[in-house]
Amino acid sequence: MPAANLISIVITTYNRSDALASVLAALAAQDDLSFEVIVADDGSSQSHQDAMVASAKVCGLPLIHVWHPDVGFTASRVRNLGVAASSGSYIVLLDGDCVPEIDFVRQHRRLSEEGCFVNGSRVMLSERLTRQAIEGNAKVYGRGFLFWIAQRLSGGASKIGSLLRLPDFAGRTHVKFQWKGIRSCNMGVWRKDFETVNGFDESFVGWGHEDADFVLRLHNAGIKRKNGFCATEVYHLWHKQASRTAESANAATVRQRMHSSQVMPTIGYSESKGSQDVVIRRWG
């Protein structure tokens, strides 16, 4: 039975323990601590796994580490595996290079609503500010407006609204499916709704659009999109663009499904839960 008030934060990562360390430190500083952390690892090497554990110990953050072998970019599968290892009634999906503000959990809890999922927002950081953040020379969470104004003016950040908080209001909710701006790197969804659509479609491999497919199937199941701008922003650390070899095929699948009422994936959450190649460890 899922814990009623517990939020499960499922973080995807792959061989980027330096960025993940910043994410874990920000989670340890949250002003709402009723959450658990599950790191959904898409096959990171042992050195990165060790660095992740060391970072969690430094900031005193318990976590569940879910790992499967490296077989390429399989974000859909690793998210499903992470959710399978979680216990909360509400799931927040977060990427391992997206640093949350200290009220991130509280804001996701505030916007959570029956019949809706929350599509989060992000601030893109420059290569310079990212390097400073992961080297420990510039903390990016818990900073004030003056810091972010200076970063925006110097090109360090894509916008300055990261600390602006707007109330929950009807204009956040969209009844129709909208592909633009879908953010699985920062998304909140009820576990029961995740299970209704059987999670992410693991037939999507390589970079791109598994999140659009997930949102489309939620829409077909009657779950509305609720945008989390000016509430749930994360600071997206810079990285080189991933290979987008499979993007066109994945996008074509989503476009085809837009003309249907499809809810279930080709290969989903229920099919991956009992996988034999998965290693689960608990720390803290």
Residue pairs with C-beta under 8 A, 6 or more apart in sequence:
2 87
2 88
2 89
2 191
3 87
3 88
3 89
4 89
5 34
5 89
6 34
6 35
6 36
6 87
6 88
6 89
6 90
7 34
7 35
7 36
7 88
7 90
7 91
7 92
7 105
7 108
7 109
8 35
8 36
8 38
8 83
8 86
8 87
8 88
8 90
8 91
8 92
8 191
9 27
9 35
9 36
9 37
9 38
9 92
9 94
9 105
10 38
10 40
10 79
10 82
10 83
10 86
10 91
10 92
10 93
10 94
11 20
11 23
11 37
11 38
11 39
11 40
11 82
11 94
11 95
11 96
12 40
12 41
12 42
12 75
12 78
12 79
12 82
12 93
12 94
12 95
12 96
13 19
13 20
13 39
13 40
13 41
13 42
13 44
13 48
13 52
13 95
13 96
14 41
14 42
14 43
14 44
14 70
14 73
14 96
15 44
15 45
15 48
16 48
16 96
16 97
16 239
17 44
17 47
17 48
17 49
17 51
17 52
17 55
18 51
18 134
19 96
19 97
19 130
19 134
19 237
19 239
20 39
20 52
20 55
20 96
20 97
21 51
21 52
21 55
21 134
22 99
22 133
22 134
22 140
22 237
23 94
23 96
23 97
23 98
23 99
23 100
24 37
24 52
24 55
24 56
24 59
24 61
24 63
25 55
25 58
25 59
25 141
26 99
26 100
26 101
26 102
26 104
26 141
27 35
27 37
27 59
27 61
27 100
27 104
27 105
28 59
28 60
28 61
29 102
29 141
29 142
30 100
30 102
30 103
30 104
30 105
30 106
31 102
31 103
31 105
31 106
32 103
32 105
32 106
32 109
33 105
34 105
34 109
35 88
35 92
35 105
36 62
36 63
36 64
36 86
36 87
36 88
37 61
37 62
37 63
37 64
38 63
38 64
38 65
38 66
38 82
38 83
38 85
38 86
39 52
39 63
39 64
39 65
39 66
39 82
39 96
40 66
40 78
40 79
40 81
40 82
41 49
41 52
41 65
41 66
41 67
41 68
41 78
42 68
42 70
42 73
42 74
42 75
42 78
43 67
43 68
43 69
43 70
43 71
44 52
44 67
44 70
49 65
49 67
52 65
53 65
53 283
56 62
56 63
56 283
56 284
57 283
57 284
60 284
61 284
62 282
62 283
62 284
63 282
63 283
63 284
64 85
64 86
64 280
64 281
64 282
64 283
65 280
65 281
65 282
65 283
66 78
66 81
66 82
66 84
66 85
66 278
66 279
66 280
67 278
67 279
67 280
67 281
68 74
68 77
68 78
68 81
68 275
68 277
68 278
68 279
69 277
72 205
72 206
73 205
73 206
73 207
73 242
73 243
73 246
74 202
74 205
75 184
75 200
75 204
75 210
76 199
76 200
76 201
76 202
76 203
76 204
76 205
76 210
77 200
77 202
77 272
79 93
79 184
79 199
79 200
80 199
80 200
80 202
80 268
80 269
80 272
80 273
81 272
81 273
81 275
81 278
83 91
83 191
83 194
83 199
83 269
84 269
84 272
84 273
85 280
86 191
88 191
89 190
89 191
89 192
90 108
90 109
90 112
90 188
90 189
90 190
90 191
91 188
91 189
91 190
91 191
91 194
92 105
92 108
92 186
92 187
92 188
93 184
93 185
93 186
93 187
93 188
93 189
94 100
94 185
94 186
94 234
95 184
95 185
95 186
95 236
97 185
97 236
97 237
97 239
98 122
98 185
98 186
98 234
98 235
98 236
98 237
99 133
99 140
99 141
99 234
99 235
99 236
99 237
100 141
100 234
100 235
101 107
101 141
101 142
101 162
101 163
101 233
101 234
101 235
102 141
102 142
103 165
104 232
104 234
107 165
107 228
107 231
107 232
108 118
108 120
108 188
108 228
108 232
110 168
110 231
111 118
111 168
111 172
111 188
111 226
111 228
111 231
111 232
112 118
112 188
112 190
113 168
113 226
114 190
115 222
115 223
115 224
116 173
116 223
116 224
116 225
116 226
117 187
117 188
117 189
117 190
117 193
117 215
117 218
117 223
117 224
117 225
117 226
118 187
118 188
118 189
118 226
118 227
118 228
118 232
119 181
119 182
119 183
119 187
119 215
119 225
119 226
119 227
119 228
120 183
120 185
120 186
120 187
120 188
120 228
120 232
120 233
120 234
121 183
121 186
121 227
121 228
121 229
121 230
121 231
121 232
121 233
121 234
122 183
122 185
122 186
122 233
122 234
122 235
122 236
123 157
123 158
123 159
123 161
123 162
123 233
123 234
123 235
123 236
124 157
124 158
124 236
124 238
125 133
125 140
125 151
125 156
125 157
125 158
125 235
125 236
125 237
125 238
126 155
126 156
126 157
126 238
127 238
128 155
128 156
129 138
129 140
129 151
129 156
129 157
129 238
130 237
130 238
130 239
132 138
133 139
133 140
133 235
133 237
134 237
140 235
141 235
144 163
145 160
145 163
148 157
148 160
148 162
148 163
149 160
150 156
151 157
151 160
152 158
152 159
152 160
157 235
161 229
161 230
161 233
162 233
162 235
164 230
165 230
165 231
166 229
166 230
166 231
172 226
172 227
172 228
172 229
173 224
173 225
173 226
173 227
174 224
174 225
174 226
174 227
175 224
176 219
177 215
177 216
177 219
177 225
177 258
178 225
179 212
179 254
181 227
182 211
182 212
182 215
183 211
184 210
184 211
184 214
185 234
185 236
186 228
186 232
186 233
186 234
187 211
188 228
188 232
189 218
189 223
193 218
193 221
193 223
194 269
195 269
196 221
196 223
196 263
197 214
197 217
197 218
197 220
197 221
197 223
197 263
197 264
197 265
197 268
198 264
198 265
198 268
198 269
198 270
199 214
199 265
199 268
199 269
199 270
199 272
200 210
200 211
200 213
200 214
200 265
200 268
200 269
201 210
201 213
201 214
201 217
201 265
201 266
201 267
201 268
202 265
202 266
202 267
202 268
202 271
202 272
203 253
203 265
203 266
203 267
204 210
204 213
204 246
204 250
204 253
205 246
206 243
206 244
206 245
206 246
206 247
206 249
206 250
207 242
207 243
207 244
207 245
207 246
207 247
208 244
208 246
208 247
208 250
208 251
209 247
209 250
209 251
209 253
209 254
210 250
212 251
212 254
213 250
213 253
213 254
213 257
213 265
215 225
216 254
216 257
216 258
216 262
217 257
217 262
217 263
217 264
217 265
218 225
219 225
220 260
220 261
220 262
220 263
221 263
